[in-house]
């Protein structure tokens, strides 16, 4: 395994874990706290968060890891073999589908719907409390698990590969 790929995988473990940590914070206490506001305050805060997320490090990390995951998957498929390769491939695919895919298919459409709503309308409050908070949090929890699982699978796959190489020497 080339040193650059080995180093990239080590950084990817950290990046997957960081993404999982951000998502965990939202599922664990941020969404619950926003929901407690009863509507207007939570909606306004979430609308602001959804606009600001595009301007910060998190989005670079989140999108960057989708691209890196694709590279890891291709490399694992074409250049590696054995159980470690399978774990590495699974790590990349879990992130691509369970984190990035879920975001695109579920969380982003809900964010876009919320962005166009009037803060004080009854329909907004109902959507926020009855639909957005429970569904968005559920799918965010899926992203949390997927990101954390990707970190673990990549860690175990990398360990398997390095131990197999050490035993072969």
Secondary structure as UniProt FT lines:
FT   HELIX           3..25
FT   HELIX           26..30
FT   HELIX           31..36
FT   HELIX           40..52
FT   HELIX           53..55
FT   HELIX           57..79
FT   HELIX           83..94
FT   HELIX           95..101
FT   HELIX           103..107
FT   HELIX           108..115
FT   TURN            119..120
FT   HELIX           122..126
FT   HELIX           127..132
FT   HELIX           133..168
//
